[in-house]
Amino acid sequence: MLSLDSFALANSDSEYGNKILQDTEARRYTYGFNMNENFHGAIERSDFNGLELSFNQNKVKSKLLGQFNAYNLLSVWSACKLLVLTRKNPPDRMTPVIRAG
């Protein structure tokens, strides 16, 4: 069980998202693409070149494909916002991944 000083983040577009939040004492937040959430996403473009998204009116581009990955990106972006992480102050333990080749 999450404590009062923690937060819970769930997908509001999923029927299970709201069920997950029902019995927690933590601060509750939601993300999704349907306008009724704390962190709102919109898929501006999705094709074989990747995704162009808008998260709370912030533009995000990714080479990942598909709606599933759009949800994954929105969930990570939402968690980072709740943890007050930005591109300007990433945690020390995160390092860029360099592809060999």
C-alpha positions as CSV (number, residue, x, y, z in Angstrom):
1,M,0.0,0.0,0.0
2,L,1.3,3.4,-0.9
3,S,1.8,6.0,1.9
4,L,0.2,9.4,2.1
5,D,3.4,11.1,1.0
6,S,3.7,9.1,-2.2
7,F,1.8,9.3,-5.5
8,A,0.0,6.9,-7.7
9,L,-0.2,7.3,-11.5
10,A,-2.6,5.4,-13.7
11,N,-3.9,5.3,-17.2
12,S,-7.3,6.9,-17.2
13,D,-8.1,5.5,-20.7
14,S,-7.9,1.9,-19.3
15,E,-10.9,0.5,-17.4
16,Y,-8.4,-0.8,-14.8
17,G,-6.6,2.6,-14.4
18,N,-9.3,4.0,-12.1
19,K,-9.7,0.7,-10.2
20,I,-6.0,0.8,-9.4
21,L,-6.4,4.3,-7.7
22,Q,-9.5,3.4,-5.7
23,D,-8.0,2.1,-2.5
24,T,-4.8,4.1,-2.2
25,E,-4.1,6.8,0.3
26,A,-1.5,8.3,-2.0
27,R,-2.0,11.4,-4.1
28,R,-3.8,10.2,-7.3
29,Y,-2.9,11.3,-10.8
30,T,-4.0,10.1,-14.2
31,Y,-2.6,10.2,-17.8
32,G,-4.3,9.5,-21.1
33,F,-5.5,10.7,-24.4
34,N,-9.2,11.4,-23.7
35,M,-9.2,14.8,-22.0
36,N,-10.2,13.8,-18.5
37,E,-6.8,13.3,-16.9
38,N,-4.1,15.3,-15.1
39,F,-1.5,14.6,-17.9
40,H,-3.2,14.8,-21.3
41,G,-1.6,13.5,-24.5
42,A,-2.5,13.9,-28.1
43,I,-1.1,11.9,-31.0
44,E,-0.4,14.5,-33.7
45,R,1.2,12.1,-36.2
46,S,1.9,8.4,-36.2
47,D,3.6,6.7,-39.1
48,F,6.6,4.5,-40.0
49,N,8.9,7.4,-39.2
50,G,7.8,7.6,-35.6
51,L,5.5,9.6,-33.4
52,E,4.8,13.3,-33.0
53,L,2.9,13.9,-29.7
54,S,1.7,16.7,-27.6
55,F,1.8,16.2,-23.8
56,N,0.0,19.0,-21.9
57,Q,0.8,21.2,-24.9
58,N,4.5,20.3,-25.0
59,K,5.7,18.8,-28.3
60,V,7.4,15.4,-28.2
61,K,8.9,13.5,-31.1
62,S,10.0,9.9,-31.0
63,K,11.2,7.3,-33.4
64,L,9.1,4.7,-31.6
65,L,6.0,3.4,-33.4
66,G,2.4,3.0,-32.5
67,Q,-0.2,3.9,-29.9
68,F,1.2,1.5,-27.3
69,N,4.5,3.4,-27.3
70,A,2.7,6.7,-27.2
71,Y,1.1,5.6,-23.9
72,N,4.5,4.4,-22.6
73,L,6.0,7.8,-23.4
74,L,3.2,9.7,-21.8
75,S,3.4,7.6,-18.7
76,V,7.1,8.2,-18.3
77,W,6.7,12.0,-19.1
78,S,4.0,12.2,-16.5
79,A,6.1,10.4,-13.8
80,C,9.0,12.7,-14.6
81,K,6.8,15.8,-14.2
82,L,5.6,14.4,-10.8
83,L,9.2,13.8,-9.8
84,V,10.1,17.3,-11.0
85,L,12.6,16.0,-13.5
86,T,13.3,17.9,-16.7
87,R,15.7,17.7,-19.6
88,K,17.7,20.4,-17.8
89,N,18.1,18.4,-14.5
90,P,18.1,14.7,-15.2
91,P,19.3,12.4,-12.4
92,D,23.0,11.6,-12.3
93,R,22.4,7.9,-12.8
94,M,20.8,8.4,-16.2
95,T,23.3,8.2,-19.1
96,P,22.6,8.3,-22.8
97,V,22.5,5.1,-24.7
98,I,24.9,5.0,-27.6
99,R,24.1,2.6,-30.4
100,A,27.1,0.7,-31.6
101,G,27.7,0.4,-35.3
